[in-house]
Each structure stands twice: as C-alpha cells, then as structure tokens.
Amino acid sequence: MKIVVTVKLVPDTNADKRIDPGTKRLVRTGIETVLNPFDEYAIEAALQLKEKRNDGSTVTIFTMAPETGKEIVRKALAMGADDAVMLSDPKLEGSDVAGTSYAMAAALKKVGYDLLLCGTQSTDAITGEVPGMLAEYLGVPGLTYVRKLESDGELLKAQRETETGYIDVAVKPPVLISVTKSINEPRYPSLKGIMGAKKKEIKSLALSDLGLERAVGSDGAKTEVIALASPDVRGKGKVVTVADGAEGASAIVDFLKEKKLI
Ligand SMILES: Cc1cc2nc3c(=O)[nH]c(=O)nc-3n(C[C@H](O)[C@H](O)[C@H](O)COP(=O)(O)OP(=O)(O)OC[C@H]3O[C@@H](n4cnc5c(N)ncnc54)[C@H](O)[C@@H]3O)c2cc1C
C-alpha cells in the first residue's frame, strides 16, 4: 500500500507572529518553521500501519511549501517515512484554501497513493478545510476526524469522531483520511532515523509539472482578506467587597441587573 502523508510547514507555535498590513497575510520569513504538530499524528498513523502490514507498504511525505523547508521535511523522514515530495513554486504564493487544495490535488495525482493521510488542521491558518477540499478535487472518499485506524485485508477500518459519539466505517482505498490527536502518540526521531533521513530522497515538483487548468496563487484566489483586527482588550473585572453571603448575593443580582442580564 502506498501511503502518502500531507504535511504543512508552519511558523513555530511559540514564535511571535506578525501580519503584513499590506498583504494582510502572515509574515512567514524570519520566523522558525516547524512541522505542523497535527501532522505528526498522521505520520505516526502511517508508520504504524506500514509496520503492522509488513508487506512492503511505503510512506511518502508530501508538502506544498517553499524549497527552504527541505530540512524540516527531513524531520518527517527521520521519524521513519521512506521519501518525500515537495511542491514548491513562487507562483503558489497567495493561494487561498481552494487554490492550495487544487494545486495539492494535481500534484498528488502525479505522486500516486492508495491512502492519503492528513492532519485535522494547521496551527497557522487553522481552517481545517484542506482535507475535505482535497478529497473533492481527487474524487475519493474523505473520512475526516478519524481517531482509530486499522487495516483489514483490502479494507481500511476507521472510527470517526462526531459531536455525539463515534462512527465506524470500512473503506476500500483509494481514500483520504484526516486524523485527530486521539489516534496515537507520535514517536520522536531516533538518532539512527536522523542520520538515515539525510540520505532519503526529496523529490521536487513545480507548477509547470502539473498542467493546471486554472490559476493558483494570488491570481487564482477566490477569497480575499478584507480586514483583520485583534480582539478588544478586556477591561479589568469589578471587585466587590461585602460582609457576608447575603450581601454578596444581592451585589451579584444588582450587577446582573445593571448589565441587563436578568
Ligand atoms: C487570500 C489568501 C491568501 C493566502 N496566501 C497565503 C500564502 O501566501 N502563503 C501561505 O502559506 N498561506 C496563504 N494563505 C493561507 C492558505 O490558504 C492556507 O494556509 C492553506 O490553504 C492551508 O489551509 P490551512 O492552513 O487552514 O490548512 P488546514 O485545512 O487547517 O490543514 C489540514 C491539513 O491539511 C494538510 N495541509 C494543509 N496545507 C498543506 C500544505 N501546504 N502542504 C501539505 N499539507 C497541507 C495538512 O495535513 C493539515 O494538517 C492565504 C489565504 C488566503 C485567504
């Protein structure tokens, strides 16, 4: 089984982030970039599946990111993935979710896959929309929010989280599955893994390899960020000092009446 894991490269969660007031986009230069933490769960799920199947299944990492992200992709390879493919092209800059998913889908058709594993969301744009759109562009079933995954002969058995419980689904590949953080505990790369990753292949794809039928990047964006603002700063809370519980209760009632909440 060819397992491909989509991995986003994101600014370090702890880094101070800045929005460019001109483009209204996140400034991604001069900031440490890391593997999207949610995608480490997808990589772990892929590796566990490969190890359990023990039938020559392979794990390929796929990212749409600038070429400068190559060394971060090596962390995914150090975890145990076999190889990686990067879709990198300056013309992709300014792609919105639809453009990103469209370009990724075209590249993934070239790469080929039986199982496509994604994280549930990124830690920068956090739309959680890419897996659904990707499945649509690829024309394969999309099982999102999966918390358990196992292979059973030709089938994959997945348990999806819903707001009210779980749904068990069996599916025949090709399929896209996005996994939640409940699915596993991602491994740390071993020293042997880190050394081995240096020799693993990272292939490059550019837009000219894809034969796209519509524009991507800023020209192809269907959405536009109109305005951005920080949340209002919360004022200081009101401290009421009272002699006893009864007086306190009455102070709370007065406060709620003043706010027209009762
Ligand atoms: C007008 C506009 C312009 C934008 N311009 C830029 C820009 O110039 N540069 C930029 O980086 N972003 C840009 N963005 C944000 C960009 O659209 C999103 O980063 C992108 O669509 C991914 O969405 P997300 O981060 O919400 O992913 P989510 O849907 O939250 O991610 C879910 C999963 O999808 C997979 N995934 C998502 N993105 C990638 C990826 N790139 N490669 C591999 N796997 C992935 C991962 O497995 C991830 O866990 C722009 C957005 C808008 C609206």
The ligand as an SDF file (V2000), in Angstrom:
LIG
                    3D

 53 58  0  0  0  0  0  0  0  0999 V2000
   -6.2600   35.3740    0.1400 C   0  0  0  0  0  0  0  0  0  0  0  0
   -5.4040   34.3860    0.8480 C   0  0  0  0  0  0  0  0  0  0  0  0
   -4.0360   34.3370    0.5660 C   0  0  0  0  0  0  0  0  0  0  0  0
   -3.2230   33.4180    1.2310 C   0  0  0  0  0  0  0  0  0  0  0  0
   -1.8850   33.4110    0.9550 N   0  0  0  0  0  0  0  0  0  0  0  0
   -1.0680   32.5170    1.5470 C   0  0  0  0  0  0  0  0  0  0  0  0
    0.3320   32.4700    1.2750 C   0  0  0  0  0  0  0  0  0  0  0  0
    0.8460   33.2710    0.5070 O   0  0  0  0  0  0  0  0  0  0  0  0
    1.1020   31.5390    1.8880 N   0  0  0  0  0  0  0  0  0  0  0  0
    0.5470   30.6230    2.7370 C   0  0  0  0  0  0  0  0  0  0  0  0
    1.2790   29.7660    3.2710 O   0  0  0  0  0  0  0  0  0  0  0  0
   -0.7730   30.6510    3.0410 N   0  0  0  0  0  0  0  0  0  0  0  0
   -1.5850   31.5710    2.4570 C   0  0  0  0  0  0  0  0  0  0  0  0
   -2.9090   31.5970    2.7710 N   0  0  0  0  0  0  0  0  0  0  0  0
   -3.4140   30.6110    3.7070 C   0  0  0  0  0  0  0  0  0  0  0  0
   -3.6200   29.3270    2.9130 C   0  0  0  0  0  0  0  0  0  0  0  0
   -4.7690   29.3920    2.1480 O   0  0  0  0  0  0  0  0  0  0  0  0
   -3.7150   28.1990    3.8960 C   0  0  0  0  0  0  0  0  0  0  0  0
   -2.5330   28.1630    4.6430 O   0  0  0  0  0  0  0  0  0  0  0  0
   -3.8430   26.8610    3.1590 C   0  0  0  0  0  0  0  0  0  0  0  0
   -4.9780   26.8320    2.3650 O   0  0  0  0  0  0  0  0  0  0  0  0
   -3.9500   25.7180    4.1150 C   0  0  0  0  0  0  0  0  0  0  0  0
   -5.0630   25.9410    4.9200 O   0  0  0  0  0  0  0  0  0  0  0  0
   -4.9790   25.6480    6.4540 P   0  0  0  0  0  0  0  0  0  0  0  0
   -3.6440   26.1040    6.9360 O   0  0  0  0  0  0  0  0  0  0  0  0
   -6.1820   26.2080    7.0970 O   0  0  0  0  0  0  0  0  0  0  0  0
   -4.9690   24.0650    6.4880 O   0  0  0  0  0  0  0  0  0  0  0  0
   -5.9640   23.0830    7.2440 P   0  0  0  0  0  0  0  0  0  0  0  0
   -7.1360   22.8020    6.3840 O   0  0  0  0  0  0  0  0  0  0  0  0
   -6.2460   23.5720    8.6390 O   0  0  0  0  0  0  0  0  0  0  0  0
   -4.9960   21.8330    7.2930 O   0  0  0  0  0  0  0  0  0  0  0  0
   -5.4830   20.4920    7.4270 C   0  0  0  0  0  0  0  0  0  0  0  0
   -4.4320   19.5320    6.9170 C   0  0  0  0  0  0  0  0  0  0  0  0
   -4.2450   19.7180    5.5100 O   0  0  0  0  0  0  0  0  0  0  0  0
   -2.8720   19.4530    5.1750 C   0  0  0  0  0  0  0  0  0  0  0  0
   -2.2760   20.6610    4.5880 N   0  0  0  0  0  0  0  0  0  0  0  0
   -2.7220   21.9360    4.6590 C   0  0  0  0  0  0  0  0  0  0  0  0
   -1.9010   22.7530    3.9690 N   0  0  0  0  0  0  0  0  0  0  0  0
   -0.9080   21.9840    3.4630 C   0  0  0  0  0  0  0  0  0  0  0  0
    0.2550   22.2220    2.6730 C   0  0  0  0  0  0  0  0  0  0  0  0
    0.5740   23.4610    2.2500 N   0  0  0  0  0  0  0  0  0  0  0  0
    1.0440   21.1730    2.3360 N   0  0  0  0  0  0  0  0  0  0  0  0
    0.7390   19.9090    2.7460 C   0  0  0  0  0  0  0  0  0  0  0  0
   -0.3330   19.6260    3.5150 N   0  0  0  0  0  0  0  0  0  0  0  0
   -1.1440   20.6380    3.8590 C   0  0  0  0  0  0  0  0  0  0  0  0
   -2.1680   19.0610    6.4740 C   0  0  0  0  0  0  0  0  0  0  0  0
   -2.2050   17.6580    6.5970 O   0  0  0  0  0  0  0  0  0  0  0  0
   -3.0470   19.7190    7.5370 C   0  0  0  0  0  0  0  0  0  0  0  0
   -2.9810   19.0860    8.7920 O   0  0  0  0  0  0  0  0  0  0  0  0
   -3.7670   32.5200    2.1540 C   0  0  0  0  0  0  0  0  0  0  0  0
   -5.1490   32.5680    2.4370 C   0  0  0  0  0  0  0  0  0  0  0  0
   -5.9540   33.4840    1.7960 C   0  0  0  0  0  0  0  0  0  0  0  0
   -7.4130   33.5370    2.1500 C   0  0  0  0  0  0  0  0  0  0  0  0
  1  2  1  0
  2  3  1  0
  2 52  2  0
  3  4  2  0
  4  5  1  0
  4 50  1  0
  5  6  2  0
  6  7  1  0
  6 13  1  0
  7  8  2  0
  7  9  1  0
  9 10  1  0
 10 11  2  0
 10 12  1  0
 12 13  2  0
 13 14  1  0
 14 15  1  0
 14 50  1  0
 15 16  1  0
 16 17  1  0
 16 18  1  0
 18 19  1  0
 18 20  1  0
 20 21  1  0
 20 22  1  0
 22 23  1  0
 23 24  1  0
 24 25  2  0
 24 26  1  0
 24 27  1  0
 27 28  1  0
 28 29  2  0
 28 30  1  0
 28 31  1  0
 31 32  1  0
 32 33  1  0
 33 34  1  0
 33 48  1  0
 34 35  1  0
 35 36  1  0
 35 46  1  0
 36 37  1  0
 36 45  1  0
 37 38  2  0
 38 39  1  0
 39 40  1  0
 39 45  2  0
 40 41  1  0
 40 42  2  0
 42 43  1  0
 43 44  2  0
 44 45  1  0
 46 47  1  0
 46 48  1  0
 48 49  1  0
 50 51  2  0
 51 52  1  0
 52 53  1  0
M  END
$$$$
